[in-house]
Amino acid sequence: MYSIDAASGILSPLAPGTVPAGNRPFSIAVNAAGTFAYVGNQSDNSLSIYRIGTSGVLTAAGTIQTGSGPIDVALIN
């Protein structure tokens, strides 16, 4: 995992295990405001939700169970 410096765009590695992740993440979408990231976890049949901090650091915000093996995430504004 990496954090994103909003000013420079430079990525910095985070310590392993800092942000919990689902099993076999397959796709990601970020909302238009750039405040949340949504990750489809194919083997968990779930959608992980992450809050994107002002420094680009991700914080787990929840998990939603989905149908079998989500392979795409799409956001409609």
Buried (B, 14 or more C-beta within 10 A) or exposed (E): EEBBEEEEEEEEEEEEEBBEBBEEBBBEBBEEEEEBBBBBBBEBBBBBBBEBEEEBBBEEBEBEEBEEEBEEBEEEE
